[in-house]
Amino acid sequence: MQATIYHKPTCPYCQKAMALLEEKDIPFEAINVLDYPYERARVSAENNNFPTVPMIFIDGEFVGGYDDLVGSPDDDSEDEEE
């Protein structure tokens, strides 16, 4: 499993997303959108004009933002108790 995260260094949700990926031992490439504004615009446009960062991809598939990552099926941090 490999992730790509488009982020801003000052974004708290970006930091949380990267920390979660590290915690889960998921390798990721972090792309600072301040360094690549045209890349951010392109990626956003290709994904229903997703308006915010982070923009997270796992194995090339768009996941969404931090809340989407936390709620993704690959996240087992909220196991059901029975």
SEZA-786934 format. One record per residue (C-alpha): x, y, z; chain; residue number from 1; residue in three letters. Coordinates in steps of 0.5 Angstrom, whole numbers, plus 500, padded with zeros to 3 digits. Layout:
% residues N
<rec xx="X" yy="Y" zz="Z" unit="A" pos="NUM" code="ALA"/>
...
END
This chain:
% residues 82
<rec xx="500" yy="500" zz="500" unit="A" pos="1" code="MET"/>
<rec xx="503" yy="507" zz="498" unit="A" pos="2" code="GLN"/>
<rec xx="499" yy="514" zz="499" unit="A" pos="3" code="ALA"/>
<rec xx="500" yy="521" zz="496" unit="A" pos="4" code="THR"/>
<rec xx="498" yy="527" zz="500" unit="A" pos="5" code="ILE"/>
<rec xx="497" yy="534" zz="497" unit="A" pos="6" code="TYR"/>
<rec xx="498" yy="538" zz="503" unit="A" pos="7" code="HIS"/>
<rec xx="500" yy="545" zz="506" unit="A" pos="8" code="LYS"/>
<rec xx="505" yy="545" zz="512" unit="A" pos="9" code="PRO"/>
<rec xx="501" yy="550" zz="516" unit="A" pos="10" code="THR"/>
<rec xx="495" yy="545" zz="515" unit="A" pos="11" code="CYS"/>
<rec xx="493" yy="542" zz="522" unit="A" pos="12" code="PRO"/>
<rec xx="489" yy="536" zz="518" unit="A" pos="13" code="TYR"/>
<rec xx="494" yy="535" zz="514" unit="A" pos="14" code="CYS"/>
<rec xx="499" yy="534" zz="520" unit="A" pos="15" code="GLN"/>
<rec xx="494" yy="529" zz="523" unit="A" pos="16" code="LYS"/>
<rec xx="493" yy="525" zz="516" unit="A" pos="17" code="ALA"/>
<rec xx="501" yy="525" zz="515" unit="A" pos="18" code="MET"/>
<rec xx="501" yy="522" zz="523" unit="A" pos="19" code="ALA"/>
<rec xx="496" yy="517" zz="522" unit="A" pos="20" code="LEU"/>
<rec xx="499" yy="514" zz="516" unit="A" pos="21" code="LEU"/>
<rec xx="506" yy="514" zz="519" unit="A" pos="22" code="GLU"/>
<rec xx="502" yy="511" zz="525" unit="A" pos="23" code="GLU"/>
<rec xx="499" yy="505" zz="520" unit="A" pos="24" code="LYS"/>
<rec xx="506" yy="504" zz="517" unit="A" pos="25" code="ASP"/>
<rec xx="503" yy="507" zz="510" unit="A" pos="26" code="ILE"/>
<rec xx="509" yy="510" zz="506" unit="A" pos="27" code="PRO"/>
<rec xx="507" yy="516" zz="503" unit="A" pos="28" code="PHE"/>
<rec xx="509" yy="522" zz="498" unit="A" pos="29" code="GLU"/>
<rec xx="508" yy="529" zz="501" unit="A" pos="30" code="ALA"/>
<rec xx="507" yy="534" zz="496" unit="A" pos="31" code="ILE"/>
<rec xx="507" yy="541" zz="499" unit="A" pos="32" code="ASN"/>
<rec xx="502" yy="545" zz="494" unit="A" pos="33" code="VAL"/>
<rec xx="505" yy="552" zz="496" unit="A" pos="34" code="LEU"/>
<rec xx="511" yy="549" zz="492" unit="A" pos="35" code="ASP"/>
<rec xx="506" yy="546" zz="486" unit="A" pos="36" code="TYR"/>
<rec xx="500" yy="551" zz="486" unit="A" pos="37" code="PRO"/>
<rec xx="498" yy="548" zz="479" unit="A" pos="38" code="TYR"/>
<rec xx="499" yy="541" zz="481" unit="A" pos="39" code="GLU"/>
<rec xx="494" yy="542" zz="486" unit="A" pos="40" code="ARG"/>
<rec xx="489" yy="546" zz="481" unit="A" pos="41" code="ALA"/>
<rec xx="490" yy="540" zz="477" unit="A" pos="42" code="ARG"/>
<rec xx="489" yy="534" zz="482" unit="A" pos="43" code="VAL"/>
<rec xx="483" yy="538" zz="485" unit="A" pos="44" code="SER"/>
<rec xx="480" yy="539" zz="478" unit="A" pos="45" code="ALA"/>
<rec xx="480" yy="531" zz="477" unit="A" pos="46" code="GLU"/>
<rec xx="477" yy="530" zz="483" unit="A" pos="47" code="ASN"/>
<rec xx="470" yy="534" zz="483" unit="A" pos="48" code="ASN"/>
<rec xx="474" yy="540" zz="484" unit="A" pos="49" code="ASN"/>
<rec xx="476" yy="538" zz="491" unit="A" pos="50" code="PHE"/>
<rec xx="476" yy="544" zz="495" unit="A" pos="51" code="PRO"/>
<rec xx="481" yy="543" zz="501" unit="A" pos="52" code="THR"/>
<rec xx="488" yy="540" zz="503" unit="A" pos="53" code="VAL"/>
<rec xx="489" yy="535" zz="505" unit="A" pos="54" code="PRO"/>
<rec xx="488" yy="531" zz="498" unit="A" pos="55" code="MET"/>
<rec xx="489" yy="524" zz="500" unit="A" pos="56" code="ILE"/>
<rec xx="491" yy="518" zz="495" unit="A" pos="57" code="PHE"/>
<rec xx="492" yy="511" zz="497" unit="A" pos="58" code="ILE"/>
<rec xx="495" yy="506" zz="491" unit="A" pos="59" code="ASP"/>
<rec xx="493" yy="512" zz="486" unit="A" pos="60" code="GLY"/>
<rec xx="485" yy="512" zz="488" unit="A" pos="61" code="GLU"/>
<rec xx="483" yy="518" zz="491" unit="A" pos="62" code="PHE"/>
<rec xx="480" yy="518" zz="498" unit="A" pos="63" code="VAL"/>
<rec xx="479" yy="525" zz="500" unit="A" pos="64" code="GLY"/>
<rec xx="481" yy="529" zz="506" unit="A" pos="65" code="GLY"/>
<rec xx="483" yy="527" zz="513" unit="A" pos="66" code="TYR"/>
<rec xx="476" yy="526" zz="515" unit="A" pos="67" code="ASP"/>
<rec xx="475" yy="521" zz="509" unit="A" pos="68" code="ASP"/>
<rec xx="482" yy="518" zz="511" unit="A" pos="69" code="LEU"/>
<rec xx="480" yy="517" zz="518" unit="A" pos="70" code="VAL"/>
<rec xx="473" yy="513" zz="516" unit="A" pos="71" code="GLY"/>
<rec xx="476" yy="509" zz="510" unit="A" pos="72" code="SER"/>
<rec xx="476" yy="502" zz="511" unit="A" pos="73" code="PRO"/>
<rec xx="483" yy="501" zz="511" unit="A" pos="74" code="ASP"/>
<rec xx="483" yy="505" zz="518" unit="A" pos="75" code="ASP"/>
<rec xx="482" yy="500" zz="524" unit="A" pos="76" code="ASP"/>
<rec xx="482" yy="504" zz="529" unit="A" pos="77" code="SER"/>
<rec xx="475" yy="504" zz="531" unit="A" pos="78" code="GLU"/>
<rec xx="474" yy="497" zz="532" unit="A" pos="79" code="ASP"/>
<rec xx="467" yy="495" zz="534" unit="A" pos="80" code="GLU"/>
<rec xx="466" yy="492" zz="541" unit="A" pos="81" code="GLU"/>
<rec xx="461" yy="486" zz="541" unit="A" pos="82" code="GLU"/>
END
